[in-house]
Amino acid sequence: MNGRERLLKALRGEETDRPAVFCANSTATEQQAERFGLRWPAFHQKAEEMVKMAMGAHELFGFDGVRLPFCQTMEAEALGCEVFYRDFIPSNDVAIYRLEDSPRYPDDFLKRARIPELLEGMRRLKGEAKGEVLVIGGISGPLTIARAVLDSVPLLKASLKTPERILPFLQVGERASLELAKALVDAGAEVLVIEDMTASPDLLHPRTYRTAVWEYHRRLVETIPVPCVLHICGNVTLIAEEMARSGASGLSIDPKANLKTMREKVGPGMRLIGGIETLALSLSNPQEIKNMAFRALREGIDILAPGCAIPPNSPSENIKAMVEAAREYV
């Protein structure tokens, strides 16, 4: 069973030869860039280098799936936000709107900023994968896009006091998420990951997620024509049932969420993805990572993965240990 077959079957809840392993979030690391002669920040900007970095997650680490992009700034930049390359993973932290404004959606969204390079990268990645490894596209969720154009403080304050004021920004975010998702699928993505980190209960009140955000996730999953994985950061136990009702094929979760409670809330049919603490990937050693992986698999994680983006300074040996654990697991 090759990686593509294994991960697709795992996402469908079908039997596999061993546990599937991948990362639903960014897989870019410093050692990976050095190993493949990649320049920073070109692998965030140029299709050819994007593909080399993406395939590195399979060639160097042994992941069953590879994904693009390696950040959550593609949509925001196309909507007019400035992207900063101060760190290994780009960020956008300067708002372009206030709550009083009416956000605009550009008709040429898919031709703006780095999106043409991303789509070309996805087309090339599908060819490079050769059917051996699953090709995955990543999009930012509507609330995360709204946070980028509006900024965190006014967005989160309004979400508690006057949630109706954030609806126009969520609608623009949804449109950007969906348009990019469909374009990534057309370019070759076989699975889509919806990353909505701002919807984390660590930031957003669970009630607001249920009443103002969940419906956007449900509509995205319903409309995107390939299986979807929903990722929300932090301890998502309080919103587990709603996440499962989105219709996603799997939930990518942080180990902060209690696995036993998550299983009770989402039921036996929902695939839970994760089990590896991201900080441990940069600070632990391979044997500790293996022990963490074995424990997660024993406790019921369905697909082994980091709980969020891989820290860029993570040693390759620690990441490889995840795959080794899956191969050794009985």
Secondary structure, DSSP 8 states (H G I E B T S, - for coil): --HHHHHHHHHHT---SS--B--SS----HHHHHHTT--TTGGGT-HHHHHHHHHHHHHTT--SEEEE-SSS-HHHHHTT---B-SSSS-B----S--TTS-----TTGGGSTTHHHHHHHHHHHHHHHTTTSEEEEEEE-HHHHHHHHH-HHHHHHHHHH-GGGGHHHHHHHHHHHHHHHHHHHHHT-SEEEEE-GGG-TTTS-HHHIIIIIHHHHHHHHHHSSS-EEEE--S--GGGHHHHHHTT-SEEEE-TTS-HHHHHHHH-TTSEEEEEE-HHHHHHS-HHHHHHHHHHHHHHT-SEEEESSS--TT--HHHHHHHHHHHHH--
